Amino acid sequence: MSTPESAAPGEASVPEAPSEGSKEISLDEFEPYGTLAVTGSYFVLLLVLYALLYFVEFATHAPHIIE
Amino acid sequence: MHVHRFEKLWIGLSLLLIAGFIGIVLFGFTVMDLKVPGIEEGRQVDPTTVLSDKEFSKPGVRKISDDHYEVYMIAQQFIFRPGSTQPLTIPANTKITFHMTAPDVMHGFEVPGSGLNATIIPGQIATFSTRFPEAKTYGIICHQYCGAAHHNMQGEINVVPPSEFDESNLISQ
């Protein structure tokens, strides 16, 4: 016999009680430094590549459009 | 609404980035005085007759003054005239104004390793001015897909010292 929960697939199951060794924290206590590092390195990469594209490829000292 | 401080950080950085992009472009076009290729305003040509039209019937290099030459160039499937069968020879350290059009389909004009890049559209005359600071050979490639042999559409610019520039090949006005 199926239970009412399993009869409705896709519905969120009842949250389990916190197991031993885990604790609930507030939003401000959550500190995803790994995510910050990855996002930060992409940000720095974006700045470096933009500068390279703009100042080296576009605003170049090689022949460029003067008027 | 409560926003986590990390979220605040990267929302702020994203806004700074957008402001930075706009600022750099404004800096380029004001302080660095950068220019982009344009078209000759108010002048249209008929692609079906442009090959027998005024300057484009005799494409090549014309002299305006000792420090200013102009190049009328036809880009067509799959050559630049001048440029492909004969290299385009121009003097170094001299102002060169390009006027380019196409009788068939859209073409591109790019000199790799430089800031020279324009799109050549039938019916319009693409134009820009430049100076080649040193005497050396540059390539030209078509960067708009223009047909089956697009990948073979290339040319050469031969920049020579002004003292060695042979004026006998100029197109007379």
gemmi code that builds the backbone of each chain (N, CA, C; Angstrom):
import gemmi

chains = {
    "A": [
        ("MET", (0.841, -1.207, 0.000), (0.000, 0.000, 0.000), (0.869, 1.248, 0.000)),
        ("SER", (0.512, 2.193, -0.861), (1.294, 3.428, -0.869), (0.735, 4.396, 0.146)),
        ("THR", (1.656, 5.155, 0.709), (1.251, 6.174, 1.684), (0.765, 7.403, 0.935)),
        ("PRO", (0.076, 8.320, 1.572), (-0.368, 9.551, 0.895), (0.791, 10.338, 0.298)),
        ("GLU", (1.969, 10.354, 0.979), (3.125, 11.120, 0.475), (3.615, 10.538, -0.846)),
        ("SER", (3.823, 9.245, -0.889), (4.391, 8.658, -2.099), (3.378, 8.619, -3.229)),
        ("ALA", (2.105, 8.795, -2.932), (1.101, 8.803, -3.990), (1.151, 10.094, -4.798)),
        ("ALA", (1.767, 11.134, -4.248), (1.854, 12.410, -4.977), (3.306, 12.715, -5.285)),
        ("PRO", (3.851, 12.161, -6.396), (5.275, 12.375, -6.691), (5.554, 13.862, -6.963)),
        ("GLY", (6.748, 14.302, -6.570), (7.118, 15.693, -6.786), (6.802, 16.559, -5.592)),
        ("GLU", (5.958, 16.132, -4.756), (5.648, 16.936, -3.582), (6.795, 16.818, -2.585)),
        ("ALA", (7.085, 17.908, -1.909), (8.184, 17.885, -0.961), (7.861, 16.908, 0.164)),
        ("SER", (8.864, 16.140, 0.485), (8.638, 15.202, 1.565), (8.737, 15.933, 2.907)),
        ("VAL", (8.265, 15.309, 3.886), (8.297, 15.933, 5.211), (9.745, 16.063, 5.653)),
        ("PRO", (10.217, 17.305, 6.054), (11.628, 17.437, 6.446), (11.957, 16.517, 7.611)),
        ("GLU", (13.165, 15.951, 7.479), (13.573, 15.063, 8.554), (14.021, 15.880, 9.743)),
        ("ALA", (13.931, 15.320, 10.861), (14.418, 15.996, 12.060), (15.929, 16.112, 11.975)),
        ("PRO", (16.533, 17.258, 12.452), (17.985, 17.397, 12.385), (18.667, 16.210, 13.026)),
        ("SER", (19.634, 15.673, 12.256), (20.338, 14.525, 12.814), (21.383, 15.010, 13.811)),
        ("GLU", (21.959, 14.115, 14.495), (22.978, 14.493, 15.473), (24.194, 15.064, 14.761)),
        ("GLY", (24.810, 16.085, 15.295), (26.006, 16.671, 14.691), (25.686, 17.808, 13.751)),
        ("SER", (24.433, 18.037, 13.402), (24.088, 19.191, 12.556), (23.383, 20.216, 13.409)),
        ("LYS", (23.512, 21.506, 12.966), (22.808, 22.538, 13.730), (22.264, 23.566, 12.758)),
        ("GLU", (21.211, 24.192, 13.139), (20.635, 25.242, 12.302), (21.359, 26.552, 12.555)),
        ("ILE", (21.624, 27.299, 11.466), (22.253, 28.610, 11.633), (21.373, 29.637, 10.945)),
        ("SER", (21.564, 30.878, 11.335), (20.792, 31.946, 10.689), (21.466, 32.294, 9.364)),
        ("LEU", (20.785, 33.097, 8.537), (21.323, 33.479, 7.231), (22.671, 34.176, 7.382)),
        ("ASP", (22.788, 35.055, 8.386), (24.023, 35.827, 8.506), (25.189, 34.989, 9.012)),
        ("GLU", (24.887, 33.862, 9.617), (25.978, 32.997, 10.063), (26.513, 32.131, 8.923)),
        ("PHE", (25.775, 32.077, 7.836), (26.185, 31.287, 6.670), (27.232, 32.080, 5.900)),
        ("GLU", (28.456, 31.536, 5.785), (29.548, 32.285, 5.153), (30.174, 31.463, 4.039)),
        ("PRO", (29.658, 31.574, 2.821), (30.171, 30.744, 1.709), (31.435, 31.342, 1.093)),
        ("TYR", (32.546, 31.220, 1.801), (33.797, 31.809, 1.300), (34.265, 31.148, 0.007)),
        ("GLY", (33.953, 29.888, -0.178), (34.330, 29.217, -1.437), (33.634, 29.858, -2.620)),
        ("THR", (32.319, 30.068, -2.477), (31.562, 30.718, -3.536), (32.081, 32.127, -3.785)),
        ("LEU", (32.404, 32.821, -2.686), (32.947, 34.174, -2.826), (34.268, 34.148, -3.586)),
        ("ALA", (35.110, 33.150, -3.297), (36.408, 33.057, -3.978), (36.221, 32.792, -5.475)),
        ("VAL", (35.315, 31.867, -5.814), (35.088, 31.539, -7.228), (34.520, 32.764, -7.957)),
        ("THR", (33.492, 33.396, -7.360), (32.890, 34.576, -7.980), (33.925, 35.687, -8.125)),
        ("GLY", (34.737, 35.852, -7.061), (35.762, 36.894, -7.090), (36.797, 36.636, -8.163)),
        ("SER", (37.204, 35.371, -8.332), (38.224, 35.133, -9.367), (37.654, 35.325, -10.764)),
        ("TYR", (36.392, 34.956, -10.975), (35.774, 35.250, -12.278), (35.700, 36.759, -12.514)),
        ("PHE", (35.424, 37.501, -11.448), (35.326, 38.954, -11.559), (36.664, 39.549, -11.984)),
        ("VAL", (37.733, 39.082, -11.312), (39.067, 39.586, -11.645), (39.432, 39.195, -13.080)),
        ("LEU", (39.125, 37.944, -13.464), (39.405, 37.482, -14.824), (38.685, 38.365, -15.848)),
        ("LEU", (37.423, 38.685, -15.560), (36.627, 39.535, -16.446), (37.281, 40.898, -16.619)),
        ("LEU", (37.752, 41.480, -15.503), (38.397, 42.805, -15.579), (39.659, 42.744, -16.418)),
        ("VAL", (40.491, 41.703, -16.176), (41.755, 41.580, -16.898), (41.493, 41.406, -18.393)),
        ("LEU", (40.553, 40.515, -18.754), (40.288, 40.252, -20.176), (39.657, 41.469, -20.851)),
        ("TYR", (38.821, 42.210, -20.104), (38.221, 43.411, -20.687), (39.300, 44.446, -20.979)),
        ("ALA", (40.213, 44.625, -20.022), (41.300, 45.593, -20.225), (42.152, 45.174, -21.413)),
        ("LEU", (42.443, 43.878, -21.510), (43.249, 43.370, -22.621), (42.551, 43.642, -23.949)),
        ("LEU", (41.275, 43.322, -24.009), (40.514, 43.513, -25.250), (40.453, 44.985, -25.621)),
        ("TYR", (40.148, 45.819, -24.641), (39.913, 47.231, -24.954), (41.214, 47.960, -25.250)),
        ("PHE", (42.182, 47.864, -24.323), (43.378, 48.693, -24.453), (44.412, 48.075, -25.386)),
        ("VAL", (44.412, 46.758, -25.556), (45.415, 46.142, -26.434), (44.855, 45.932, -27.835)),
        ("GLU", (43.640, 45.387, -27.930), (43.099, 45.071, -29.252), (42.432, 46.275, -29.904)),
        ("PHE", (41.747, 47.093, -29.124), (40.964, 48.184, -29.716), (41.753, 49.486, -29.707)),
        ("ALA", (42.202, 49.920, -28.533), (42.922, 51.189, -28.427), (44.413, 50.930, -28.603)),
        ("THR", (44.774, 50.342, -29.728), (46.133, 49.859, -29.917), (47.043, 50.964, -30.453)),
        ("HIS", (48.346, 50.764, -30.297), (49.307, 51.693, -30.897), (49.639, 51.296, -32.321)),
        ("ALA", (49.248, 50.099, -32.725), (49.414, 49.693, -34.126), (48.492, 50.592, -34.961)),
        ("PRO", (48.556, 50.504, -36.294), (47.681, 51.350, -37.107), (46.237, 51.291, -36.613)),
        ("HIS", (45.669, 52.448, -36.409), (44.290, 52.501, -35.938), (43.582, 53.657, -36.626)),
        ("ILE", (42.298, 53.707, -36.458), (41.497, 54.714, -37.154), (41.675, 56.067, -36.482)),
        ("ILE", (42.068, 57.066, -37.259), (42.297, 58.392, -36.672), (41.182, 59.357, -37.016)),
        ("GLU", (40.409, 59.081, -38.037), (39.204, 59.905, -38.252), (38.249, 59.258, -39.223)),
    ],
    "B": [
        ("MET", (13.622, 44.152, 3.250), (14.154, 42.868, 2.800), (15.571, 42.681, 3.336)),
        ("HIS", (15.814, 41.518, 3.858), (17.148, 41.259, 4.398), (18.041, 40.649, 3.310)),
        ("VAL", (19.164, 41.276, 3.054), (20.107, 40.764, 2.053), (21.404, 40.393, 2.758)),
        ("HIS", (21.888, 39.210, 2.488), (23.136, 38.734, 3.084), (24.299, 39.624, 2.637)),
        ("ARG", (25.311, 39.780, 3.496), (26.371, 40.738, 3.171), (27.192, 40.299, 1.955)),
        ("PHE", (27.324, 38.994, 1.726), (28.022, 38.555, 0.508), (27.243, 38.960, -0.738)),
        ("GLU", (25.916, 38.815, -0.634), (25.067, 39.224, -1.767), (25.215, 40.720, -2.028)),
        ("LYS", (25.248, 41.498, -0.936), (25.426, 42.945, -1.090), (26.743, 43.243, -1.798)),
        ("LEU", (27.779, 42.458, -1.423), (29.104, 42.686, -2.015), (29.059, 42.485, -3.523)),
        ("TRP", (28.503, 41.330, -3.983), (28.597, 41.132, -5.432), (27.530, 41.869, -6.220)),
        ("ILE", (26.467, 42.306, -5.578), (25.548, 43.240, -6.267), (26.274, 44.566, -6.501)),
        ("GLY", (26.995, 45.015, -5.448), (27.737, 46.277, -5.573), (28.817, 46.191, -6.639)),
        ("LEU", (29.581, 45.076, -6.641), (30.649, 44.922, -7.638), (30.075, 44.893, -9.050)),
        ("SER", (28.914, 44.226, -9.227), (28.311, 44.158, -10.557), (27.921, 45.551, -11.046)),
        ("LEU", (27.355, 46.355, -10.140), (26.982, 47.718, -10.538), (28.224, 48.539, -10.877)),
        ("LEU", (29.299, 48.357, -10.052), (30.556, 49.056, -10.338), (31.106, 48.660, -11.704)),
        ("LEU", (30.982, 47.363, -12.033), (31.494, 46.860, -13.304), (30.776, 47.548, -14.473)),
        ("ILE", (29.443, 47.641, -14.386), (28.681, 48.287, -15.458), (29.091, 49.755, -15.574)),
        ("ALA", (29.214, 50.425, -14.398), (29.645, 51.828, -14.422), (31.047, 51.928, -15.028)),
        ("GLY", (31.907, 50.940, -14.686), (33.266, 50.934, -15.223), (33.286, 50.785, -16.736)),
        ("PHE", (32.467, 49.869, -17.279), (32.404, 49.675, -18.734), (31.996, 50.974, -19.427)),
        ("ILE", (30.938, 51.605, -18.895), (30.464, 52.851, -19.508), (31.548, 53.926, -19.402)),
        ("GLY", (32.205, 53.975, -18.212), (33.258, 54.973, -18.000), (34.425, 54.792, -18.945)),
        ("ILE", (34.855, 53.533, -19.154), (36.008, 53.284, -20.035), (35.675, 53.686, -21.469)),
        ("VAL", (34.456, 53.379, -21.925), (34.073, 53.753, -23.293), (34.048, 55.280, -23.423)),
        ("LEU", (33.475, 55.962, -22.421), (33.457, 57.433, -22.470), (34.880, 57.988, -22.453)),
        ("PHE", (35.738, 57.398, -21.595), (37.147, 57.819, -21.539), (37.809, 57.655, -22.907)),
        ("GLY", (37.556, 56.515, -23.552), (38.164, 56.248, -24.858), (37.758, 57.270, -25.899)),
        ("PHE", (36.480, 57.602, -25.921), (36.013, 58.480, -26.994), (36.203, 59.958, -26.674)),
        ("THR", (36.578, 60.288, -25.417), (36.842, 61.698, -25.106), (38.347, 61.912, -24.922)),
        ("VAL", (38.919, 61.329, -23.862), (40.328, 61.588, -23.553), (41.254, 60.963, -24.598)),
        ("MET", (41.019, 59.683, -24.953), (41.906, 59.014, -25.905), (41.524, 59.338, -27.342)),
        ("ASP", (40.371, 59.955, -27.554), (39.931, 60.393, -28.872), (39.921, 59.247, -29.891)),
        ("LEU", (39.367, 58.124, -29.493), (39.288, 56.976, -30.401), (38.216, 57.224, -31.457)),
        ("LYS", (38.408, 56.603, -32.614), (37.434, 56.738, -33.700), (37.018, 55.350, -34.183)),
        ("VAL", (35.835, 55.270, -34.739), (35.363, 54.004, -35.305), (35.100, 54.226, -36.792)),
        ("PRO", (35.097, 53.140, -37.601), (34.853, 53.328, -39.031), (33.440, 53.832, -39.268)),
        ("GLY", (33.281, 54.590, -40.346), (31.962, 55.136, -40.651), (31.600, 54.876, -42.098)),
        ("ILE", (30.491, 55.453, -42.519), (30.130, 55.421, -43.928), (30.052, 56.857, -44.414)),
        ("GLU", (30.211, 57.022, -45.709), (30.101, 58.366, -46.259), (28.645, 58.779, -46.207)),
        ("GLU", (28.382, 59.757, -45.346), (26.999, 60.195, -45.132), (26.462, 60.847, -46.403)),
        ("GLY", (25.244, 60.532, -46.695), (24.582, 61.200, -47.813), (25.042, 60.728, -49.171)),
        ("ARG", (25.967, 59.754, -49.213), (26.407, 59.278, -50.517), (26.125, 57.791, -50.625)),
        ("GLN", (25.250, 57.431, -51.524), (24.944, 56.026, -51.760), (25.363, 55.689, -53.184)),
        ("VAL", (25.731, 54.457, -53.389), (26.070, 54.023, -54.750), (25.159, 52.866, -55.118)),
        ("ASP", (24.993, 52.667, -56.409), (24.192, 51.548, -56.880), (25.126, 50.358, -57.074)),
        ("PRO", (24.981, 49.293, -56.300), (25.923, 48.170, -56.403), (25.994, 47.597, -57.817)),
        ("THR", (24.899, 47.700, -58.597), (24.915, 47.089, -59.936), (25.745, 47.909, -60.914)),
        ("THR", (25.944, 49.212, -60.629), (26.706, 50.047, -61.567), (27.980, 50.606, -60.957)),
        ("VAL", (28.277, 50.247, -59.698), (29.392, 50.908, -59.007), (30.738, 50.606, -59.674)),
        ("LEU", (30.842, 49.472, -60.381), (32.120, 49.130, -61.005), (32.461, 50.088, -62.146)),
        ("SER", (31.466, 50.824, -62.650), (31.764, 51.819, -63.688), (31.466, 53.229, -63.182)),
        ("ASP", (31.420, 53.375, -61.855), (31.019, 54.648, -61.252), (32.236, 55.424, -60.780)),
        ("LYS", (32.411, 56.608, -61.274), (33.434, 57.567, -60.822), (34.722, 56.877, -60.369)),
        ("GLU", (35.119, 57.154, -59.084), (36.426, 56.671, -58.603), (36.489, 55.152, -58.567)),
        ("PHE", (35.345, 54.491, -58.323), (35.390, 53.042, -58.174), (35.602, 52.318, -59.499)),
        ("SER", (35.459, 53.037, -60.636), (35.776, 52.393, -61.906), (37.282, 52.199, -62.047)),
        ("LYS", (38.077, 53.023, -61.315), (39.533, 52.851, -61.320), (39.999, 52.795, -59.872)),
        ("PRO", (39.785, 51.644, -59.200), (40.212, 51.576, -57.802), (41.727, 51.646, -57.691)),
        ("GLY", (42.198, 52.240, -56.617), (43.641, 52.355, -56.418), (43.946, 53.529, -55.506)),
        ("VAL", (45.218, 53.939, -55.524), (45.684, 54.993, -54.623), (45.697, 56.322, -55.373)),
        ("ARG", (45.146, 57.348, -54.761), (45.161, 58.701, -55.325), (45.834, 59.630, -54.337)),
        ("LYS", (46.474, 60.656, -54.868), (47.180, 61.600, -54.001), (46.305, 62.821, -53.773)),
        ("ILE", (46.172, 63.205, -52.520), (45.453, 64.440, -52.201), (46.474, 65.531, -51.908)),
        ("SER", (47.486, 65.197, -51.068), (48.588, 66.131, -50.809), (49.799, 65.277, -50.457)),
        ("ASP", (50.921, 65.932, -50.155), (52.131, 65.175, -49.829), (51.944, 64.305, -48.600)),
        ("ASP", (51.036, 64.698, -47.731), (50.844, 63.947, -46.486), (49.485, 63.265, -46.442)),
        ("HIS", (48.836, 63.138, -47.580), (47.490, 62.550, -47.554), (47.201, 61.848, -48.879)),
        ("TYR", (46.988, 60.549, -48.770), (46.604, 59.767, -49.951), (45.258, 59.122, -49.655)),
        ("GLU", (44.524, 58.807, -50.704), (43.284, 58.072, -50.469), (43.258, 56.817, -51.329)),
        ("VAL", (42.588, 55.806, -50.800), (42.521, 54.504, -51.453), (41.059, 54.204, -51.765)),
        ("TYR", (40.755, 54.002, -53.019), (39.426, 53.512, -53.393), (39.549, 52.021, -53.625)),
        ("MET", (38.779, 51.242, -52.881), (38.927, 49.799, -52.927), (37.576, 49.134, -53.154)),
        ("ILE", (37.585, 48.138, -54.034), (36.407, 47.309, -54.273), (36.633, 45.974, -53.563)),
        ("ALA", (35.678, 45.565, -52.763), (35.716, 44.218, -52.180), (34.643, 43.416, -52.903)),
        ("GLN", (35.053, 42.346, -53.543), (34.084, 41.537, -54.277), (34.462, 40.081, -54.104)),
        ("GLN", (33.532, 39.178, -54.431), (33.818, 37.745, -54.280), (34.976, 37.379, -55.217)),
        ("PHE", (36.147, 37.005, -54.850), (36.650, 36.851, -53.501), (38.011, 37.546, -53.428)),
        ("ILE", (38.008, 38.805, -53.870), (39.268, 39.566, -53.881), (39.025, 40.993, -53.387)),
        ("PHE", (40.129, 41.604, -52.943), (40.150, 43.044, -52.703), (40.885, 43.669, -53.895)),
        ("ARG", (40.306, 44.707, -54.477), (40.978, 45.409, -55.572), (41.165, 46.867, -55.186)),
        ("PRO", (42.399, 47.364, -54.977), (43.655, 46.617, -55.019), (43.852, 45.859, -53.702)),
        ("GLY", (44.804, 44.929, -53.699), (45.107, 44.199, -52.474), (45.362, 42.729, -52.729)),
        ("SER", (44.512, 42.098, -53.545), (44.635, 40.645, -53.673), (45.570, 40.242, -54.809)),
        ("THR", (45.276, 40.645, -56.059), (46.153, 40.241, -57.158), (47.443, 41.057, -57.139)),
        ("GLN", (47.325, 42.342, -56.771), (48.491, 43.200, -56.581), (48.420, 43.717, -55.149)),
        ("PRO", (49.535, 43.708, -54.400), (49.462, 44.301, -53.060), (49.134, 45.792, -53.155)),
        ("LEU", (48.453, 46.279, -52.135), (48.197, 47.713, -52.042), (49.451, 48.367, -51.474)),
        ("THR", (50.101, 49.207, -52.257), (51.346, 49.837, -51.806), (51.064, 51.284, -51.416)),
        ("ILE", (51.428, 51.627, -50.181), (51.191, 52.974, -49.675), (52.390, 53.414, -48.850)),
        ("PRO", (52.585, 54.731, -48.700), (53.734, 55.213, -47.925), (53.471, 55.170, -46.423)),
        ("ALA", (54.544, 54.968, -45.655), (54.444, 54.962, -44.190), (54.294, 56.389, -43.684)),
        ("ASN", (53.812, 56.499, -42.450), (53.747, 57.796, -41.768), (53.009, 58.871, -42.539)),
        ("THR", (52.020, 58.449, -43.285), (51.248, 59.359, -44.127), (49.784, 59.070, -43.878)),
        ("LYS", (48.967, 60.101, -43.900), (47.535, 59.887, -43.681), (46.937, 59.183, -44.905)),
        ("ILE", (46.265, 58.073, -44.650), (45.640, 57.301, -45.717), (44.141, 57.237, -45.436)),
        ("THR", (43.341, 57.646, -46.395), (41.891, 57.548, -46.237), (41.372, 56.446, -47.158)),
        ("PHE", (40.703, 55.486, -46.564), (40.131, 54.373, -47.333), (38.680, 54.686, -47.673)),
        ("HIS", (38.282, 54.368, -48.919), (36.872, 54.393, -49.323), (36.605, 53.023, -49.935)),
        ("MET", (35.671, 52.287, -49.386), (35.489, 50.905, -49.836), (34.009, 50.611, -50.058)),
        ("THR", (33.746, 49.875, -51.119), (32.374, 49.437, -51.336), (32.402, 48.059, -51.995)),
        ("ALA", (31.220, 47.464, -52.139), (31.115, 46.113, -52.683), (30.012, 46.078, -53.738)),
        ("PRO", (30.251, 45.381, -54.861), (29.215, 45.280, -55.887), (28.292, 44.074, -55.704)),
        ("ASP", (28.650, 43.149, -54.815), (27.865, 41.909, -54.752), (27.228, 41.689, -53.374)),
        ("VAL", (28.020, 41.253, -52.432), (27.476, 40.936, -51.108), (28.303, 41.660, -50.043)),
        ("MET", (27.903, 41.517, -48.795), (28.627, 42.158, -47.709), (29.988, 41.492, -47.508)),
        ("HIS", (30.995, 42.321, -47.342), (32.345, 41.837, -47.078), (32.879, 42.515, -45.819)),
        ("GLY", (34.011, 42.003, -45.358), (34.692, 42.619, -44.221), (36.090, 43.027, -44.634)),
        ("PHE", (36.621, 44.017, -43.936), (37.999, 44.459, -44.182), (38.679, 44.496, -42.828)),
        ("GLU", (39.641, 43.629, -42.643), (40.360, 43.620, -41.373), (41.839, 43.474, -41.630)),
        ("VAL", (42.622, 44.301, -40.937), (44.076, 44.169, -40.982), (44.482, 43.546, -39.652)),
        ("PRO", (44.819, 42.248, -39.657), (45.127, 41.581, -38.386), (46.290, 42.254, -37.665)),
        ("GLY", (46.178, 42.319, -36.354), (47.235, 42.929, -35.552), (47.175, 44.437, -35.535)),
        ("SER", (46.092, 45.002, -36.027), (45.938, 46.454, -35.995), (44.521, 46.764, -35.538)),
        ("GLY", (44.200, 48.040, -35.458), (42.854, 48.443, -35.087), (41.997, 48.754, -36.296)),
        ("LEU", (42.419, 48.299, -37.461), (41.681, 48.616, -38.691), (40.692, 47.502, -38.991)),
        ("ASN", (39.436, 47.869, -39.069), (38.386, 46.876, -39.200), (37.133, 47.604, -39.652)),
        ("ALA", (36.572, 47.189, -40.777), (35.346, 47.828, -41.251), (34.492, 46.782, -41.940)),
        ("THR", (33.218, 47.052, -42.003), (32.296, 46.194, -42.739), (31.917, 46.912, -44.032)),
        ("ILE", (31.996, 46.189, -45.138), (31.746, 46.793, -46.446), (30.392, 46.295, -46.944)),
        ("ILE", (29.459, 47.211, -47.086), (28.080, 46.858, -47.404), (27.746, 47.394, -48.795)),
        ("PRO", (27.202, 46.562, -49.693), (26.834, 47.054, -51.023), (25.877, 48.246, -50.910)),
        ("GLY", (26.144, 49.269, -51.702), (25.285, 50.450, -51.666), (25.815, 51.553, -50.777)),
        ("GLN", (26.730, 51.206, -49.863), (27.322, 52.215, -48.988), (28.812, 52.272, -49.242)),
        ("ILE", (29.422, 53.396, -48.855), (30.875, 53.529, -48.956), (31.421, 53.582, -47.537)),
        ("ALA", (32.149, 52.533, -47.153), (32.779, 52.505, -45.833), (34.036, 53.356, -45.902)),
        ("THR", (34.271, 54.148, -44.875), (35.436, 55.033, -44.929), (36.071, 55.214, -43.558)),
        ("PHE", (37.385, 55.336, -43.546), (38.127, 55.736, -42.342), (39.503, 56.182, -42.780)),
        ("SER", (40.184, 56.911, -41.902), (41.552, 57.351, -42.171), (42.480, 56.751, -41.144)),
        ("THR", (43.722, 56.521, -41.556), (44.701, 55.939, -40.641), (46.095, 56.368, -41.057)),
        ("ARG", (47.053, 56.001, -40.243), (48.468, 56.167, -40.564), (49.168, 54.860, -40.248)),
        ("PHE", (50.023, 54.394, -41.145), (50.839, 53.210, -40.868), (52.192, 53.717, -40.393)),
        ("PRO", (52.506, 53.565, -39.092), (53.719, 54.195, -38.566), (55.010, 53.611, -39.107)),
        ("GLU", (55.013, 52.325, -39.472), (56.282, 51.754, -39.921), (56.113, 51.040, -41.254)),
        ("ALA", (57.222, 50.963, -41.988), (57.206, 50.294, -43.280), (57.275, 48.796, -43.070)),
        ("LYS", (56.182, 48.106, -43.311), (56.173, 46.649, -43.229), (54.963, 46.147, -43.998)),
        ("THR", (54.836, 44.847, -44.091), (53.737, 44.272, -44.846), (52.626, 43.841, -43.899)),
        ("TYR", (51.426, 44.226, -44.228), (50.250, 43.838, -43.445), (49.352, 42.962, -44.318)),
        ("GLY", (48.592, 42.118, -43.685), (47.612, 41.319, -44.409), (46.247, 41.985, -44.358)),
        ("ILE", (45.380, 41.582, -45.272), (43.969, 41.995, -45.219), (43.163, 40.705, -45.266)),
        ("ILE", (42.167, 40.576, -44.422), (41.270, 39.435, -44.543), (39.821, 39.917, -44.541)),
        ("CYS", (38.971, 39.122, -45.197), (37.541, 39.386, -45.183), (36.968, 38.694, -43.949)),
        ("HIS", (36.280, 39.444, -43.115), (35.763, 38.846, -41.875), (34.243, 38.710, -41.875)),
        ("GLN", (33.619, 38.868, -43.040), (32.174, 38.607, -43.128), (32.005, 37.476, -44.128)),
        ("TYR", (31.264, 36.446, -43.752), (31.095, 35.323, -44.679), (30.443, 35.826, -45.969)),
        ("CYS", (31.134, 35.627, -47.106), (30.671, 36.236, -48.354), (30.468, 35.204, -49.452)),
        ("GLY", (30.603, 33.932, -49.167), (30.376, 32.915, -50.187), (31.336, 31.756, -50.029)),
        ("ALA", (31.301, 30.851, -51.022), (32.006, 29.576, -50.891), (33.506, 29.741, -50.718)),
        ("ALA", (34.107, 30.773, -51.309), (35.560, 30.938, -51.210), (35.935, 32.065, -50.250)),
        ("HIS", (35.036, 32.359, -49.334), (35.294, 33.427, -48.344), (36.637, 33.238, -47.646)),
        ("HIS", (36.943, 31.977, -47.321), (38.183, 31.712, -46.574), (39.428, 32.037, -47.387)),
        ("ASN", (39.288, 32.174, -48.703), (40.449, 32.525, -49.526), (40.533, 34.014, -49.812)),
        ("MET", (39.570, 34.792, -49.316), (39.547, 36.224, -49.634), (40.524, 36.954, -48.731)),
        ("GLN", (41.654, 37.295, -49.294), (42.688, 37.966, -48.518), (43.484, 38.881, -49.418)),
        ("GLY", (44.238, 39.754, -48.813), (45.058, 40.683, -49.583), (46.274, 41.089, -48.789)),
        ("GLU", (46.996, 42.060, -49.321), (48.245, 42.466, -48.696), (48.408, 43.970, -48.830)),
        ("ILE", (48.876, 44.590, -47.760), (49.215, 46.012, -47.799), (50.717, 46.116, -47.623)),
        ("ASN", (51.354, 46.738, -48.588), (52.799, 46.873, -48.565), (53.118, 48.322, -48.211)),
        ("VAL", (53.529, 48.554, -46.969), (53.832, 49.919, -46.533), (55.326, 50.167, -46.752)),
        ("VAL", (55.652, 51.176, -47.537), (57.056, 51.462, -47.871), (57.436, 52.826, -47.283)),
        ("PRO", (58.726, 53.060, -47.055), (59.145, 54.388, -46.597), (58.714, 55.440, -47.626)),
        ("PRO", (58.290, 56.623, -47.162), (57.795, 57.639, -48.103), (58.780, 57.937, -49.231)),
        ("SER", (60.100, 57.859, -48.926), (61.086, 58.174, -49.967), (61.100, 57.121, -51.073)),
        ("GLU", (60.648, 55.893, -50.738), (60.668, 54.820, -51.748), (59.316, 54.638, -52.418)),
        ("PHE", (58.357, 55.485, -52.083), (57.014, 55.313, -52.645), (57.012, 55.744, -54.106)),
        ("ASP", (56.595, 54.815, -54.969), (56.605, 55.060, -56.418), (55.286, 55.712, -56.827)),
        ("GLU", (55.334, 56.984, -57.165), (54.101, 57.710, -57.483), (53.603, 57.429, -58.892)),
        ("SER", (54.372, 56.651, -59.670), (53.920, 56.417, -61.052), (52.730, 55.460, -61.111)),
        ("ASN", (52.476, 54.759, -59.986), (51.336, 53.838, -59.985), (50.056, 54.494, -59.466)),
        ("LEU", (50.140, 55.782, -59.153), (48.945, 56.448, -58.634), (47.892, 56.569, -59.719)),
        ("ILE", (46.633, 56.578, -59.295), (45.546, 56.847, -60.228), (45.429, 58.359, -60.322)),
        ("SER", (45.431, 58.881, -61.525), (45.311, 60.344, -61.642), (43.883, 60.753, -61.331)),
        ("GLN", (43.740, 61.949, -60.837), (42.403, 62.413, -60.404), (41.437, 62.517, -61.582)),
    ],
}
model = gemmi.Model(1)
for chain_id, residues in chains.items():
    chain = gemmi.Chain(chain_id)
    for i, (resn, *xyz) in enumerate(residues, 1):
        res = gemmi.Residue()
        res.name, res.seqid = resn, gemmi.SeqId(i, " ")
        for name, pos in zip(("N", "CA", "C"), xyz):
            atom = gemmi.Atom()
            atom.name, atom.element = name, gemmi.Element(name[0])
            atom.pos, atom.b_iso = gemmi.Position(*pos), 0.0
            res.add_atom(atom)
        chain.add_residue(res)
    model.add_chain(chain)
structure = gemmi.Structure()
structure.add_model(model)
structure.setup_entities()
